[in-house]
Amino acid sequence: MPIEVLIVAIIAYFLGAIPFGWLIGKIKNVDVFSEGDGLPGAANILRIIGPTEAFLVYG
């Protein structure tokens, strides 16, 4: 296994562990856990913040 593949796998693992819905809510000063359905997913972000931010969470 080339070292590049291993490095990419490690970076992908850590990026996948970041809750981007929570992070975007924090940047916009919105508590995503207390508004909407209480989940930090793209659908809740779409409802409480907007479509651009929801796209960032989904993508």
Biopython code that builds the backbone (N, CA, C, O; Angstrom):
import numpy as np
from Bio.PDB.StructureBuilder import StructureBuilder

atoms = [
    (1, "MET", "N", (0.859, -1.175, 0.000)),
    (1, "MET", "CA", (0.000, 0.000, 0.000)),
    (1, "MET", "C", (0.905, 1.239, 0.000)),
    (1, "MET", "O", (1.714, 1.423, 0.910)),
    (2, "PRO", "N", (0.766, 2.069, -1.006)),
    (2, "PRO", "CA", (1.576, 3.287, -1.039)),
    (2, "PRO", "C", (1.243, 4.203, 0.145)),
    (2, "PRO", "O", (0.110, 4.235, 0.625)),
    (3, "ILE", "N", (2.224, 4.920, 0.586)),
    (3, "ILE", "CA", (2.060, 5.809, 1.733)),
    (3, "ILE", "C", (1.023, 6.900, 1.457)),
    (3, "ILE", "O", (0.349, 7.355, 2.381)),
    (4, "GLU", "N", (0.886, 7.324, 0.196)),
    (4, "GLU", "CA", (-0.091, 8.358, -0.149)),
    (4, "GLU", "C", (-1.518, 7.885, 0.132)),
    (4, "GLU", "O", (-2.349, 8.652, 0.618)),
    (5, "VAL", "N", (-1.792, 6.624, -0.176)),
    (5, "VAL", "CA", (-3.120, 6.066, 0.068)),
    (5, "VAL", "C", (-3.409, 6.029, 1.563)),
    (5, "VAL", "O", (-4.519, 6.343, 1.992)),
    (6, "LEU", "N", (-2.436, 5.655, 2.335)),
    (6, "LEU", "CA", (-2.594, 5.613, 3.784)),
    (6, "LEU", "C", (-2.846, 7.008, 4.352)),
    (6, "LEU", "O", (-3.707, 7.179, 5.215)),
    (7, "ILE", "N", (-2.110, 7.992, 3.878)),
    (7, "ILE", "CA", (-2.293, 9.369, 4.346)),
    (7, "ILE", "C", (-3.681, 9.883, 3.985)),
    (7, "ILE", "O", (-4.344, 10.508, 4.812)),
    (8, "VAL", "N", (-4.125, 9.627, 2.761)),
    (8, "VAL", "CA", (-5.463, 10.054, 2.339)),
    (8, "VAL", "C", (-6.529, 9.369, 3.186)),
    (8, "VAL", "O", (-7.508, 10.009, 3.569)),
    (9, "ALA", "N", (-6.363, 8.098, 3.482)),
    (9, "ALA", "CA", (-7.333, 7.373, 4.306)),
    (9, "ALA", "C", (-7.410, 7.955, 5.715)),
    (9, "ALA", "O", (-8.501, 8.075, 6.272)),
    (10, "ILE", "N", (-6.287, 8.311, 6.288)),
    (10, "ILE", "CA", (-6.271, 8.897, 7.633)),
    (10, "ILE", "C", (-6.936, 10.265, 7.631)),
    (10, "ILE", "O", (-7.723, 10.572, 8.526)),
    (11, "ILE", "N", (-6.629, 11.089, 6.639)),
    (11, "ILE", "CA", (-7.253, 12.418, 6.543)),
    (11, "ILE", "C", (-8.757, 12.284, 6.346)),
    (11, "ILE", "O", (-9.527, 13.011, 6.973)),
    (12, "ALA", "N", (-9.188, 11.363, 5.483)),
    (12, "ALA", "CA", (-10.621, 11.156, 5.244)),
    (12, "ALA", "C", (-11.331, 10.688, 6.507)),
    (12, "ALA", "O", (-12.462, 11.095, 6.773)),
    (13, "TYR", "N", (-10.677, 9.842, 7.277)),
    (13, "TYR", "CA", (-11.264, 9.362, 8.527)),
    (13, "TYR", "C", (-11.519, 10.521, 9.484)),
    (13, "TYR", "O", (-12.604, 10.628, 10.057)),
    (14, "PHE", "N", (-10.533, 11.380, 9.657)),
    (14, "PHE", "CA", (-10.682, 12.499, 10.582)),
    (14, "PHE", "C", (-11.663, 13.550, 10.066)),
    (14, "PHE", "O", (-12.396, 14.135, 10.863)),
    (15, "LEU", "N", (-11.698, 13.805, 8.767)),
    (15, "LEU", "CA", (-12.682, 14.742, 8.219)),
    (15, "LEU", "C", (-14.103, 14.200, 8.371)),
    (15, "LEU", "O", (-15.038, 14.970, 8.591)),
    (16, "GLY", "N", (-14.269, 12.899, 8.258)),
    (16, "GLY", "CA", (-15.581, 12.290, 8.428)),
    (16, "GLY", "C", (-16.086, 12.349, 9.855)),
    (16, "GLY", "O", (-17.286, 12.221, 10.096)),
    (17, "ALA", "N", (-15.186, 12.541, 10.800)),
    (17, "ALA", "CA", (-15.570, 12.598, 12.211)),
    (17, "ALA", "C", (-15.999, 13.995, 12.649)),
    (17, "ALA", "O", (-16.504, 14.165, 13.759)),
    (18, "ILE", "N", (-15.805, 14.994, 11.792)),
    (18, "ILE", "CA", (-16.171, 16.368, 12.149)),
    (18, "ILE", "C", (-17.647, 16.586, 11.834)),
    (18, "ILE", "O", (-18.056, 16.393, 10.689)),
    (19, "PRO", "N", (-18.461, 16.985, 12.816)),
    (19, "PRO", "CA", (-19.871, 17.283, 12.537)),
    (19, "PRO", "C", (-20.005, 18.680, 11.921)),
    (19, "PRO", "O", (-20.131, 19.673, 12.638)),
    (20, "PHE", "N", (-19.977, 18.745, 10.593)),
    (20, "PHE", "CA", (-19.976, 20.036, 9.915)),
    (20, "PHE", "C", (-21.260, 20.821, 10.144)),
    (20, "PHE", "O", (-21.237, 22.051, 10.110)),
    (21, "GLY", "N", (-22.381, 20.142, 10.377)),
    (21, "GLY", "CA", (-23.621, 20.853, 10.711)),
    (21, "GLY", "C", (-23.479, 21.635, 12.000)),
    (21, "GLY", "O", (-23.915, 22.782, 12.089)),
    (22, "TRP", "N", (-22.874, 21.020, 12.993)),
    (22, "TRP", "CA", (-22.635, 21.705, 14.267)),
    (22, "TRP", "C", (-21.646, 22.848, 14.081)),
    (22, "TRP", "O", (-21.828, 23.930, 14.640)),
    (23, "LEU", "N", (-20.595, 22.608, 13.294)),
    (23, "LEU", "CA", (-19.561, 23.613, 13.070)),
    (23, "LEU", "C", (-20.125, 24.843, 12.355)),
    (23, "LEU", "O", (-19.825, 25.972, 12.744)),
    (24, "ILE", "N", (-20.925, 24.641, 11.332)),
    (24, "ILE", "CA", (-21.532, 25.765, 10.614)),
    (24, "ILE", "C", (-22.521, 26.487, 11.510)),
    (24, "ILE", "O", (-22.599, 27.715, 11.478)),
    (25, "GLY", "N", (-23.275, 25.748, 12.307)),
    (25, "GLY", "CA", (-24.175, 26.385, 13.269)),
    (25, "GLY", "C", (-23.417, 27.245, 14.261)),
    (25, "GLY", "O", (-23.874, 28.330, 14.621)),
    (26, "LYS", "N", (-22.275, 26.775, 14.701)),
    (26, "LYS", "CA", (-21.437, 27.534, 15.634)),
    (26, "LYS", "C", (-20.939, 28.823, 14.980)),
    (26, "LYS", "O", (-20.929, 29.877, 15.615)),
    (27, "ILE", "N", (-20.530, 28.744, 13.724)),
    (27, "ILE", "CA", (-20.051, 29.923, 12.999)),
    (27, "ILE", "C", (-21.175, 30.946, 12.832)),
    (27, "ILE", "O", (-20.939, 32.150, 12.933)),
    (28, "LYS", "N", (-22.406, 30.467, 12.575)),
    (28, "LYS", "CA", (-23.557, 31.352, 12.375)),
    (28, "LYS", "C", (-24.257, 31.710, 13.685)),
    (28, "LYS", "O", (-25.304, 32.358, 13.667)),
    (29, "ASN", "N", (-23.692, 31.298, 14.820)),
    (29, "ASN", "CA", (-24.272, 31.555, 16.150)),
    (29, "ASN", "C", (-25.680, 30.981, 16.299)),
    (29, "ASN", "O", (-26.577, 31.636, 16.829)),
    (30, "VAL", "N", (-25.859, 29.752, 15.825)),
    (30, "VAL", "CA", (-27.132, 29.044, 15.930)),
    (30, "VAL", "C", (-26.870, 27.710, 16.618)),
    (30, "VAL", "O", (-25.960, 26.978, 16.228)),
    (31, "ASP", "N", (-27.663, 27.389, 17.639)),
    (31, "ASP", "CA", (-27.543, 26.089, 18.298)),
    (31, "ASP", "C", (-28.425, 25.095, 17.550)),
    (31, "ASP", "O", (-29.637, 25.052, 17.761)),
    (32, "VAL", "N", (-27.817, 24.303, 16.681)),
    (32, "VAL", "CA", (-28.589, 23.388, 15.840)),
    (32, "VAL", "C", (-29.240, 22.271, 16.644)),
    (32, "VAL", "O", (-30.179, 21.639, 16.160)),
    (33, "PHE", "N", (-28.764, 22.011, 17.859)),
    (33, "PHE", "CA", (-29.341, 20.952, 18.674)),
    (33, "PHE", "C", (-30.614, 21.392, 19.385)),
    (33, "PHE", "O", (-31.382, 20.545, 19.842)),
    (34, "SER", "N", (-30.853, 22.689, 19.488)),
    (34, "SER", "CA", (-32.063, 23.158, 20.168)),
    (34, "SER", "C", (-33.095, 23.729, 19.199)),
    (34, "SER", "O", (-34.201, 24.066, 19.620)),
    (35, "GLU", "N", (-32.766, 23.845, 17.927)),
    (35, "GLU", "CA", (-33.712, 24.361, 16.937)),
    (35, "GLU", "C", (-34.029, 23.283, 15.913)),
    (35, "GLU", "O", (-33.249, 22.352, 15.714)),
    (36, "GLY", "N", (-35.168, 23.416, 15.273)),
    (36, "GLY", "CA", (-35.576, 22.444, 14.266)),
    (36, "GLY", "C", (-35.792, 21.078, 14.877)),
    (36, "GLY", "O", (-36.424, 20.956, 15.926)),
    (37, "ASP", "N", (-35.267, 20.042, 14.224)),
    (37, "ASP", "CA", (-35.446, 18.682, 14.743)),
    (37, "ASP", "C", (-34.354, 18.277, 15.728)),
    (37, "ASP", "O", (-34.391, 17.173, 16.271)),
    (38, "GLY", "N", (-33.384, 19.158, 15.963)),
    (38, "GLY", "CA", (-32.353, 18.888, 16.957)),
    (38, "GLY", "C", (-31.177, 18.073, 16.458)),
    (38, "GLY", "O", (-30.300, 17.707, 17.240)),
    (39, "LEU", "N", (-31.147, 17.785, 15.172)),
    (39, "LEU", "CA", (-30.051, 17.008, 14.594)),
    (39, "LEU", "C", (-29.174, 17.912, 13.729)),
    (39, "LEU", "O", (-29.681, 18.849, 13.113)),
    (40, "PRO", "N", (-27.868, 17.648, 13.673)),
    (40, "PRO", "CA", (-26.981, 18.519, 12.902)),
    (40, "PRO", "C", (-26.852, 18.134, 11.426)),
    (40, "PRO", "O", (-25.803, 18.350, 10.821)),
    (41, "GLY", "N", (-27.898, 17.574, 10.853)),
    (41, "GLY", "CA", (-27.856, 17.153, 9.460)),
    (41, "GLY", "C", (-28.202, 18.262, 8.492)),
    (41, "GLY", "O", (-28.592, 19.358, 8.893)),
    (42, "ALA", "N", (-28.055, 17.964, 7.209)),
    (42, "ALA", "CA", (-28.275, 18.957, 6.164)),
    (42, "ALA", "C", (-29.722, 19.442, 6.119)),
    (42, "ALA", "O", (-29.959, 20.621, 5.858)),
    (43, "ALA", "N", (-30.694, 18.565, 6.366)),
    (43, "ALA", "CA", (-32.101, 18.980, 6.319)),
    (43, "ALA", "C", (-32.409, 20.001, 7.408)),
    (43, "ALA", "O", (-33.118, 20.976, 7.157)),
    (44, "ASN", "N", (-31.890, 19.792, 8.601)),
    (44, "ASN", "CA", (-32.118, 20.745, 9.685)),
    (44, "ASN", "C", (-31.385, 22.055, 9.408)),
    (44, "ASN", "O", (-31.929, 23.127, 9.673)),
    (45, "ILE", "N", (-30.184, 21.992, 8.890)),
    (45, "ILE", "CA", (-29.437, 23.202, 8.554)),
    (45, "ILE", "C", (-30.180, 23.979, 7.473)),
    (45, "ILE", "O", (-30.219, 25.209, 7.515)),
    (46, "LEU", "N", (-30.763, 23.285, 6.514)),
    (46, "LEU", "CA", (-31.553, 23.939, 5.468)),
    (46, "LEU", "C", (-32.720, 24.696, 6.078)),
    (46, "LEU", "O", (-33.002, 25.826, 5.679)),
    (47, "ARG", "N", (-33.397, 24.089, 7.035)),
    (47, "ARG", "CA", (-34.551, 24.733, 7.672)),
    (47, "ARG", "C", (-34.171, 25.950, 8.503)),
    (47, "ARG", "O", (-34.854, 26.973, 8.445)),
    (48, "ILE", "N", (-33.092, 25.856, 9.276)),
    (48, "ILE", "CA", (-32.822, 26.923, 10.240)),
    (48, "ILE", "C", (-31.773, 27.937, 9.787)),
    (48, "ILE", "O", (-31.734, 29.046, 10.320)),
    (49, "ILE", "N", (-30.920, 27.590, 8.819)),
    (49, "ILE", "CA", (-29.882, 28.537, 8.393)),
    (49, "ILE", "C", (-30.032, 28.916, 6.924)),
    (49, "ILE", "O", (-30.118, 30.102, 6.605)),
    (50, "GLY", "N", (-30.065, 27.935, 6.023)),
    (50, "GLY", "CA", (-30.218, 28.270, 4.612)),
    (50, "GLY", "C", (-29.649, 27.215, 3.682)),
    (50, "GLY", "O", (-28.971, 26.288, 4.124)),
    (51, "PRO", "N", (-29.931, 27.359, 2.377)),
    (51, "PRO", "CA", (-29.533, 26.335, 1.414)),
    (51, "PRO", "C", (-28.025, 26.252, 1.157)),
    (51, "PRO", "O", (-27.501, 25.162, 0.926)),
    (52, "THR", "N", (-27.335, 27.368, 1.193)),
    (52, "THR", "CA", (-25.890, 27.330, 0.945)),
    (52, "THR", "C", (-25.174, 26.542, 2.029)),
    (52, "THR", "O", (-24.312, 25.711, 1.740)),
    (53, "GLU", "N", (-25.534, 26.806, 3.273)),
    (53, "GLU", "CA", (-24.916, 26.097, 4.386)),
    (53, "GLU", "C", (-25.307, 24.624, 4.389)),
    (53, "GLU", "O", (-24.493, 23.761, 4.720)),
    (54, "ALA", "N", (-26.562, 24.336, 4.018)),
    (54, "ALA", "CA", (-27.011, 22.943, 3.943)),
    (54, "ALA", "C", (-26.224, 22.181, 2.879)),
    (54, "ALA", "O", (-25.884, 21.012, 3.067)),
    (55, "PHE", "N", (-25.939, 22.843, 1.770)),
    (55, "PHE", "CA", (-25.132, 22.211, 0.722)),
    (55, "PHE", "C", (-23.737, 21.882, 1.240)),
    (55, "PHE", "O", (-23.188, 20.830, 0.911)),
    (56, "LEU", "N", (-23.159, 22.767, 2.045)),
    (56, "LEU", "CA", (-21.832, 22.514, 2.612)),
    (56, "LEU", "C", (-21.851, 21.324, 3.565)),
    (56, "LEU", "O", (-20.900, 20.544, 3.609)),
    (57, "VAL", "N", (-22.931, 21.187, 4.325)),
    (57, "VAL", "CA", (-23.051, 20.060, 5.249)),
    (57, "VAL", "C", (-23.261, 18.772, 4.465)),
    (57, "VAL", "O", (-22.662, 17.747, 4.789)),
    (58, "TYR", "N", (-24.104, 18.813, 3.438)),
    (58, "TYR", "CA", (-24.412, 17.624, 2.655)),
    (58, "TYR", "C", (-23.212, 17.164, 1.830)),
    (58, "TYR", "O", (-22.938, 15.968, 1.724)),
    (59, "GLY", "N", (-22.511, 18.118, 1.257)),
    (59, "GLY", "CA", (-21.403, 17.796, 0.352)),
    (59, "GLY", "C", (-20.188, 17.471, 1.080)),
    (59, "GLY", "O", (-19.161, 17.176, 0.468)),
]
sb = StructureBuilder()
sb.init_structure("model")
sb.init_model(0)
sb.init_chain("A")
sb.init_seg("    ")
for serial, (resi, resn, name, xyz) in enumerate(atoms, 1):
    if name == "N":
        sb.init_residue(resn, " ", resi, " ")
    sb.init_atom(name, np.array(xyz, "f"), 0.0, 1.0, " ", f" {name:<3s}", serial, name[0])
structure = sb.get_structure()
